[in-house]
Each structure stands twice: as C-alpha cells, then as structure tokens.
Amino acid sequence: MNALGPSLAPYVRSSRTLKKWVAPLAQWYANLMGYRKMGLKYDDLRTFLLPSSVCITAAAHEVDFRARGITRSSKEYYDRVYRMKLSAHQSVLHKPLPKEQWMSANEVFRYLKPHIVGVLEEETERAAWDTMTVQRK
C-alpha cells in the first residue's frame, strides 16, 4: 500500500497485455466521470481540507495528511482553489466548461503524492523521536 491508498496500477503497468486491455477502459471511465469537463484534477476530488482538530479517527488522520500536504505548495493550493471555484460556478450553471478549457489526460496527474509522502515521512520521523529512550552509561 502506498501513501495514497491501495492501488493495482503498478501491477497493471507491469503487464503489457493487462495494460492494453485496462488503459482504454480507464480513459473511458475517467471521461465518463466528467471532472475533466469541469476543469478538475483527480486529486481535487479526493482531498478535503479540514482543520487539524477534526482528527478523531484514522480516516480523519489521513485527511489531515492530505490537508497538510496541499498546504505545502502555495501555488498548487491557489490553483486548486481556483479550479474548485470554477467548477462550482459551472455546476450552478448546469453546463461544462468550453471544450478548450477541459483538462486533458496528460494534465491530470497525482500532484499531491510527493507532498503527502513528505508529510508521512515527517510523521514517522517525529514518532521515532517521540518514542526514543535515553540510556545513561
């Protein structure tokens, strides 16, 4: 399991036959979802920004990792806010963006992954330092 949850993608990418069958289905499904037509990226759908005080369960703790990951890069944060406002406006209008403003498949990538991995590494390092015992000689 990786930082963003379980994934079969590495296994599918390693098999040439499986990739040939699954890749067109994945593209079709991504187009069917419609988030690209609203100008959103995949990570925009998965992340929810909540304050740190909400962390009660393990799932909420995962949301805290994502929220801390998105705040690491101010440019990505502002771009994400702009995309969310634009998609909310288009949702109110009940129509997608003009075709030239749609997100293409090569523009949609997991932009939060390096930030979340960094947050998880810091948490494991912090846990190691918190549980360290001092031994006197």
C-alpha positions in Angstrom: 0.0 0.0 0.0 1.3 3.4 -0.9 0.8 6.8 0.7 -2.4 7.5 -1.2 -4.1 4.1 -0.6 -4.1 0.7 -2.2 -3.5 0.6 -5.9 -3.3 -2.0 -8.7 -1.7 0.5 -11.1 1.9 -0.9 -10.7 0.8 -4.4 -11.4 -1.3 -3.3 -14.4 1.6 -1.2 -15.8 4.0 -4.2 -15.4 1.9 -6.5 -17.6 1.8 -5.4 -21.3 -1.4 -7.4 -22.0 -3.3 -6.2 -19.0 -2.2 -2.6 -19.7 -3.5 -2.9 -23.3 -6.9 -4.0 -22.0 -7.3 -1.8 -19.0 -5.9 1.5 -20.3 -8.7 2.2 -22.7 -11.3 1.3 -20.1 -9.6 3.6 -17.6 -9.6 6.5 -20.1 -13.3 5.9 -20.9 -14.2 5.8 -17.3 -12.3 9.0 -16.5 -14.0 10.8 -19.4 -17.4 9.4 -18.2 -16.8 10.8 -14.7 -16.9 14.4 -16.0 -14.5 16.0 -13.6 -12.2 16.9 -16.5 -15.1 18.7 -18.2 -15.4 20.9 -15.1 -11.7 21.7 -15.0 -10.8 19.5 -12.1 -7.9 17.1 -11.5 -8.2 13.7 -9.8 -6.6 14.8 -6.5 -9.1 17.7 -6.3 -11.8 15.1 -5.9 -10.1 13.1 -3.2 -8.9 15.8 -0.8 -10.9 17.6 1.7 -9.4 20.4 3.7 -10.3 20.1 7.4 -8.8 21.7 10.4 -6.3 19.6 12.4 -8.7 19.5 15.4 -11.1 17.2 13.4 -8.6 14.3 13.6 -10.5 11.8 15.7 -10.3 8.5 13.7 -7.7 7.0 11.4 -9.7 8.2 8.4 -9.7 11.7 9.7 -6.0 11.4 10.4 -5.5 10.5 6.7 -7.5 13.6 5.7 -5.1 15.6 8.0 -2.1 14.3 6.0 -3.8 15.4 2.8 -4.7 18.8 4.1 -1.1 19.3 5.4 0.2 18.1 2.0 -1.8 20.6 0.0 -0.7 23.5 2.1 3.0 22.7 1.4 2.9 24.3 -2.0 1.1 27.7 -2.2 0.9 27.7 -6.0 -0.8 24.3 -6.1 -3.1 25.4 -3.3 -4.2 28.5 -5.1 -4.6 26.6 -8.4 -6.7 24.1 -6.6 -8.9 26.8 -5.1 -9.4 28.4 -8.5 -10.3 25.1 -10.1 -12.8 24.4 -7.3 -14.4 27.8 -7.6 -14.6 27.5 -11.4 -16.2 24.0 -11.2 -18.7 25.2 -8.6 -19.7 28.1 -10.9 -20.1 25.7 -13.8 -22.2 23.4 -11.6 -24.5 26.2 -10.8 -24.9 27.0 -14.5 -25.5 23.2 -15.2 -23.0 23.1 -18.1 -19.4 22.1 -18.5 -16.6 24.4 -19.4 -15.9 25.2 -23.1 -14.0 22.3 -24.7 -10.7 24.2 -24.9 -10.7 24.6 -21.1 -11.2 20.9 -20.3 -8.4 19.1 -18.6 -6.6 16.7 -20.9 -5.4 13.3 -19.8 -1.8 14.4 -19.7 -2.6 17.4 -17.4 -4.3 15.2 -14.9 -1.8 13.6 -12.5 -1.4 12.9 -8.8 0.1 16.3 -7.9 -0.3 15.7 -4.1 1.6 12.5 -3.9 5.1 14.0 -3.2 3.7 16.3 -0.6 1.8 13.6 1.2 4.8 11.3 1.1 6.9 14.1 2.7 4.3 14.6 5.4 4.2 10.8 6.1 8.0 10.7 6.3 8.0 13.6 8.8 5.3 11.9 10.9 7.3 8.6 11.1 10.5 10.6 12.0 8.5 12.5 14.6 7.2 9.2 16.0 10.7 7.8 16.2 12.0 10.8 18.1 9.0 10.8 20.4 9.5 7.2 21.4 13.2 7.4 21.8 14.6 6.4 25.1 17.8 7.8 26.6 20.2 5.3 28.1 22.7 6.5 30.6 26.1 4.9 30.8 
